[in-house]
Amino acid sequence: MRDLFAVAPLLHEQVDGKLRCNTCERNCEIPPGKLGFCQTRKNIGGKLYTLEYGDISSLSVNPIEKKPFFHFWPGSRALTAGSWSCNFTCPWCQNHDISKSPQKIGRGKYISPITFIEMVQRCNCQGTSLSFNEPTLLMEYAIDVFDLAKEEGYYNTYVTNGYMTLPALKLLVDHGLDAMNIDVKGEAETVAEFCNADVDKVWRNAIKAKELGVWVEITTLVIPGINDSQECLKGIAQRIKNELGDVTPWHVTAYYPAYKFRDEVYPSPTPVSTLEKAQDIGKEEGLKYVYVGNVPGHPYENTYCPGCGKILIERYGFSLTRYEITPDKRCPTCHQEIALIRGASSVRVQTGKSETGGRKNDLSALD
């Protein structure tokens, strides 16, 4: 650990000689000299510290569609950063090189909040995104970044498992969090078994975020034999509609074997037909915007008017190739209102097709 990254967390309290971290719903009670579950918080001499403030493992300029956000500032770009570790135990993690490497805490590149915002401007981005690993672990850094971003007119986003405490969520919103993509990983039993977490707390936070004015999109990484049953997918779709609203976008994305699921269990990659089934289920349950992800060029990447079926936003991977929503956020054909944050003035339509949208882990390119 380098002292540079050690900052006192905002949310903690003393409990029976230990320090309880109140940043996420694990609420770890940490004895002197010990670490919490995520290993980013440590009790040092009776004071709690976060060990990864500004300790950036990964940095890149990404299309907002890569998060994915399909109805929030379409066509814009976000400077995206991550650090180390996670508070979930998912054995299929697609970013396991950083999220399952707490031993690397302190080995990243320190980027101050001021420098981060200067990079946003220099890279011609419209906002910030904290992603790659679980951004809740970077909450103190996020708050400082968000404050500066708002001063400069930039948006702020989180790509998250949604397992922060309610006080942590409120702090993030109070300091300028605009949008969250929340990963709902399955039914209660699945999340408890594989992630060692309570999915109802994730849903609670999604609901509260919407109440606080945050734009919310939901993603489910669909994994064969884990969360691809009709019952599971139908249950997620129903909760989105009933608890978040039928205009809440749902991204059902393809899984590829990674981490322990690559070396030990190895479920096969998600068949496209399974993702199409999930999309159909979402639409049957009344959701207006359901997307297939990680399948570049698939027609279910596109946004269709829920009124007349016209293609309004055509995508290829993370690029927009067509955008036909009116400035007042309506279908030009039937005038159906389209759920959208920020309209045509933010849109960058590309004539070519690109799937990459920026490189993760390229810290030197933005020096």
N, C-alpha and C positions, 0 to 999 in steps of 0.2 A: 504494500500500500504506500502511495505517496501522499503526504499531507495535503498536497494541492487539491485532492479530490474529497477531503474529509470536511463535511459541513453538517451542522446540527439539523436533524430533521424537524419539520414543522409540527408533526403530529405524533406525540408520544406522551407517556405518563409513567409514574413510578407505581409499581405493584409488588408488595412483599419483597423488597430488596432487589427486584428485577426492573427492567425498563420495558414497558409494553409499546411496541410500534403500532400506531394506528393509521398507517398509510394504506395498507390493504387488509382484506378480510381475514387474513391469517392471524392478525393481531398477536404476533409473536411476543412472548414474554422472555426477554433476553437477559441471562445472568451476566455479571461482570466478566469481561474478557471474552465473551462469546458472541457469535453471529446469529442473526435471524435466519429463517428458512431460505430466503433468497440470497443470503450471504452478502448483501449490499449494505446492511445495517449492523453496527457493532457497538456493544456496550464497552466504552473505554473509560475506566475510572469513575464509573457511576454516571457517565453522560453518554447519550446515544448519538452516533454519527452515521451519516450516509457516506459510503466510501467511493461513490462514483459520480459526484457532482461534476458535470462537464467532461467526464471520462468517455470520449466518443470512440466507439469501435468501428462505426460505419457511417458514411456520409455520402449522399448523392443528390443530384437534382432529378426529380421524378415528375412525370405527368401525374396529375391528381388522380387520374384513372387507375394508376398502378396500386393505389392504397387498398382496395378500390373505393373511390367515390365517383359515382356516375351522375349524381344530381346536385353536386356541390361544386361550384366554380368549374364547370366542364371546360376542358382545353387549357386550364392553367397549369402552372408548375409550382412544386413545393420543394424547398430545401429540406431534405429528410435526414434525420440523425437517429442513431441508436447507441446503446451502451452494452452492458453485459448482464447476463443472468435472467431469471424469470421466477415468478411465484406459482407457476403451474408445472406439472410433471409430464406433459404430453409426450408419449414415446415416439410420436410421428413428426416431431417438430421440423418444419421446413427451414428454419434458421438456427438449427442446433449449434452451428459453429460459434455463435455468440451467445445464444440464450442458455446453452448448457455448458458454459465455460466460466463459471464464477472464479476459477483460479486465475483468470486473466484480468480481474478487476485491478485497476491501477496501471494497466499496460496500454491503455488507449492514448489518444492524442487529446490533450486539453484544449478545448475551444470555449472561450468565455462567452457568455450571452451576448455581449456587445459585438464580439467578432462574428458570432453566428449571424446576427442580424445584418452586419456589414456584408457577409457572404450572400445572404438572401438578395440584397440589393445588387451586388456585383454580378450575380448569376441571373438577374432578370426574372426572379421568381415572384409569385404573387402571395406566397405564404410559407408557413412552416409546417412540418409534420414530424412527430416523434413516433418511431416505428422500429422495425427489425427485431428488437427484443421487447419485453413488456415495458412500455413507457411509464407506467405507474411508479416504477422504481427510480425514475428520474424526476419525480414530481417537483422537488425543490428547484432543480435546474429549469424545468418546464415553466414554472411560474415566473422566473426571472426573464426567460426568453419571451414568454407570452406578453408580459408587460411592455417590453421594448418593441415587440412586433406591433402591438396595437398603437403605440406612439407613432409608428411609421406607416400605419394603414394596411398592414398585412393580416391575413387570416391565420388561424392556428388550428391544427388538427391532431388527433390521436388515433392510432391504430392499435387496438387494445383487446385484452381478454375481458375487460370490464369488471375486474375484481377489486377495485379500489373501495375504500370505505366511503360512506356518504359525506363525511366532512372533507375528505380528500377530493371527491368529485366537486363539491361546492367551491372549494378553494380554486380548483382549476378553472371552473366556469367564471368565478369572480375575477380571475386574472386574464380572461380572454379566450378560453377554449370555445371554438366555433362549431366544430364537427367531430364526431367520433364514428369510426367503423369498428363495430364490436363483433368479436368472433364468438358465435354461439356454437359450441362444439358438439352438441348432441343433447340427448335426454338426461334427466337427473342421474340415472344409474351410470351412464357412460361417463359423464363428467366426473362423478365421484370416483369411479374405478380408475380411470386413466389420467385424470388431471388433478385428483385429490382436492376437489373443490365443489362448491355448492352452486349449481347453475341458477337457482332462484335468486341469488344475490346479483348475478350478472343481469338477469331480466329486471330486477329492481333498479339497478343503476341505469339501464337503458331507458326505462320509464321516467326516472327522475331527470335524466339528462334532457329528454324531450320537454318535460315540464319546465326546465330551466332555460329553454330556448336553444338548446344545442341541436344541430342537424345530426340525425342518426341513420346510419346504414348498417345492415346486418350481413355478416359473411358466415357461411358454413363450409368448411373443408370437408367434402363428402368422401368418406373412407369405406371401401368395401368391407362388409362384415362388422363394422363398428357403428356407423350412424346412417347407413343407406337404406334402412327399411322404410317401407311406406308409412308405417306407424310413426316412426321417428320424424321423418320429413314433414308429414302432415301435422304433427304436433308443433313443430317449430313454426310452420307457416301459420297455423291457427293463432299461436301466441303473438306473432308479429302483427297480424291483423287486429286481434282483439285488444292487445295491450299497447301497441305502438301506432297502429293505424294502417289502413290499406295502401297508402301512398309511400310507406317506408320501403326503400329498396332492399331486396334480398339477393345476395350473390351466392350461388352454389358453385363451388370451385373444385377443380380437379386436384386430387392428391397424387403425389409421386413418392415412392418409397424413400424414406429418410430416417436418419438417427436409428433408434432401436428397431423400428419397423423395417428398416432396410437390412440390418444385420442379423436380427433374431426372429422376427415374426413374419415379415414380408407379405402383407396384403398387396395384391396387385394394384397397379395404377387404376384410377377411377375410369371405367368405361364412359365414353361420351353418352351412350344411351342412358346410363344412370343419372347423369346430370340433366339430360332432357326430361327424364321422368320427374326429377325434382322440380324442374321449371314448370312442368305441367301441373304438378301437385300444388305449387304455389299459386298458379293462376286459378286453378279450380277452387282453392280456398278463398279467393277473392283479392289476392294481392295484385296490384296494378303494374308493378315493376319488379320482375324477377329475371336475373341474369345468370348465364353460364359463364364461368371464369376459367382461365388457363387453357382455353381452346381458341387460339387466335383465328379470326375469320368466321367463327360460328355465328349464324344469324341471331342467336339469342344473346349475343353481345350488344345488340342494338336496342335503342329505346324506341318503342312503338307507342303511338297515341292510344290510350286506353278507350278512347271514344270511337275512332274510325279505323284504327290499325295502321295508319300511315307511319313509315319510318321517319322519325324526327331527328334522331342522332344515330349516325352510322359509325361503327368503330371497327378498327382492326387492331387487336391487341390493346395497346395503351394509347393509340392514336385515334383522333376523330377524323373521319373522311367525309362526313356530311353533317350539317347542323341546320335545321329548318324550323326551330322554335322561334316564335315571334318575340320582339322585345318585351312584350307584356306577358311572356311565358305561356303562350297558347299554341295549339296546333293551328297551322295556317289554313287547313282544310275545313275542320269542323268546329274550330275555336274552343275545343276542350282545354281547360286549364291544366297545366303540367306542373307537377311538384318539382321545384327547382330553386336552388339558392344561387343567385347571380345569373344573369342572362347573357344575351348575345355579345355584349361588350367585352366579356372575358374570354371568348372562345377563340382558340387557335386551331383552325382546321388544316390538316396536312394533306398534301396531294399524294405523297408516298405512303408506303405501309411499313410501320416499325413496331417491333414487339418488345424492344428492350427497355427504353425509357430511362436510361441512366444506369450506372454501375454502382452496386453496393460495395463498400469497403475501399473505395478510391478516395483516400484522404489527401493524397498529394495533389490531385488535380485542382483543388480549390484553395491551395495556399496563396 
